[in-house]
């Protein structure tokens, strides 16, 4: 129960990382675990002899759409999207996507790599904080763009048109 209460406090302040649900949903799941532990204590101990942890206040129920650090998530998602659209490797991947053999494109997850920006852009437009949270760490995706671009350069050669203005994105 102690761990559940600590986890609840941490999720409430810092948020979680679950790519499928909001922090509010996770917090309510943890709250149910706390209530379940309290019921177990009530069955195991006689009235009045409950351990000290039992008397700690049960966390409140939270709206399911609650997200910790929502404004930070929004800001970082917008910053990341701008970095993605400016990244030379990302732009290169867009340029050469049709020249990559389909089997290699699947192996390198090229479509997924290129789709991440449109997914993030849509999440920003629809204020989907759960999805924004998944894509807001730019270093992960920028590294993936670099790795994929290097593999494709080896595969098809490095002769390519300069990627300065291909007109994609929100123009941020």
Buried (B, 14 or more C-beta within 10 A) or exposed (E): BEEBBEBBEEBBEEBBEBEEEBBBBBBBBBBEBBBEBBEEBEEEEEEEEBEEBBEEEEBEEBEEEBBBBBEEBBEBBBEBBBBBBEBEBBBBBBBBBEEBEEEEBEEBEBEEBBEBBEBBBEBBEEEBBBBBBBBBEBEEBBEBBBEBBEBBBEBBEEEBEEBEEEEBBEEE
